[in-house]
Amino acid sequence: MSDEYFMGQAIALAQQAADEGEVPVGAVVVKDGKIVGRGRNRRELAKNALAHAELEAINDACKTLGGWRLFACDLYVTLEPCPMCAGAIINSRIKRLVYGADDPKAGSAGSVINLFDLPYNHRPQIESGVLKEECSKILTDFFKSLRAKN
């Protein structure tokens, strides 16, 4: 399966988040061509600052695989990770990060800072811009709709 396929799965999760009134971010963890973890933004519903899509997907993958080392896994996420999620990616040893839209306000894979360039004990491969237009559109549409309601 292709990067576009797995990003499409993350976009579907982002849409679920949007439908629930959450900022639409979705993520999947993939190992050997199979999704082993899924997550979507749920900060408002969970009333929890830690309920980011990446953290949910990593947590789900750890449960599925029975361990915290995800060195054979790729993470697909619709929005460039924030500093917290970048730290989780490093600490879980994700092999490859694939993201869609850049985040000029909190992006920590190059937009604001690239935490993956720092001399931590692990550095994932990074692929950006996969289905960028689709990932950006779901965010833009969500915030337009939010502003229209207010």
N, C-alpha and C positions, 0 to 999 in steps of 0.2 A: 504494500500500500504506500501511497505517496505522502509527502509532507502536506500537500493540499487536502488530502482526505482527512488526515488527523486534525488539521487546523479546522476543517469543516465541522468535525465533531466538537471541538472546543467552541466554535461559533454557536453551535446549537445549545450548548450549556450557557453561553453568554446570553442568548435569547431567552432562555428559561429565567435567568437572573433578572433580565429587563422586565419580563412578564410579572415578576414578583416585586417589582419596584426597586430593585437593586441596580447599582451601576453594573452594566453588562460586561463582565469579564468571565471567561470560561477557560478551563485548562484540562488537559488529559496527559497522563503518563503512559508511555508506550514501551513495552519490552518485547523483543522478537516479533514485531509486527502486530502485537495485540495490546489493546487498552487494558491496563492493570490498575489505573486510578483515574478518578474523575472529580472535578470540583468546579464550583461556580461561586461568585461573590455572594456572601450572605451576611454581611456586616450588620445591616439593618434588622433583618429577621432574627439573627442570633444575638443582637445587641453585644457584639464582640468584635473588637478591633482586629483580632487575629483571623477572622473568617474570610480570608482572601482565597480566591480560586486556586492559586498555586499551592497554598498550604493544605487546602482540602484534598487536592489531587495527590500531593505527596503523602499525606496521611493515609489516604485510601490505598495507594500503591504499597506502602509499608505494611499495612494490614494484609493486603492480598498476597504479597510475596513473603511475609513473615520475617522481615528484617528492615533495618533502617538504611542500609547501603544500597543505593539505587544506581550503582556505577554502570550498569548495563541498560539503563533506561534513558529515553528522551522525554522532555517535557515540552508540550505544545501549549502556548498560552496566547490569548487574543491581544493582550496589552503587555508592553514591556514591563518587566517586574520592578517593583518598588525595592527600597533597601532591605526591608524585612524579608521579602520573598527571595531576593538575591542571596541573602544569608542562608535561607533554608535550602536553596538550590546547591550552594556550596557545601553545606553541612550534610546533605543527603547524598552527595557525590553524583548528582545527575550528570550523565555523560554529555548530553547535548540539549541546549535550550533553543527552541524555535518559537519566535513570537511574531505577531502580526503588526500591530500599530505601535508607533513610538509614543512615549509618554513624556512630553516636554516639562511636566511639572514634578514628576517623581521617578522617572525612568533611571534605573541603575545598571543598565547594560549599554550605556553610551549617551543617552540624551542629557541627563544632568551630571552623572558620573558613571564610570564603568567600574563597578566593584569587582568584576571578574578579572580586571587587569592588575589588581593588587596581589601581593605575594602570599596569598592564602595557600593552604595545603592542597587545594583542588581548584581546577579551572575548567569549566565546561566549554565545549565548543558552542559557538553562538551563530545562529542563522536568523536574520531579521527580515521583515517585510513580506513574509509568506501570507498571501491573501490580505495584504495590508489595506486595500480599499474596502473590502467587506468588513474587516475588523474595525476600521475607523468609522464606517457608516453606522454600524450598530450603536457605537458610542455617541456619535453626532445626533442620530435620530432620537436616542434616549434623552439627551440633554435638551434638545429642541422641544420635545414633548413635555418635559418637566417645566421648562420656562413658560410654555403655553398654558399650563395648568395654573401657574402662579401669576 
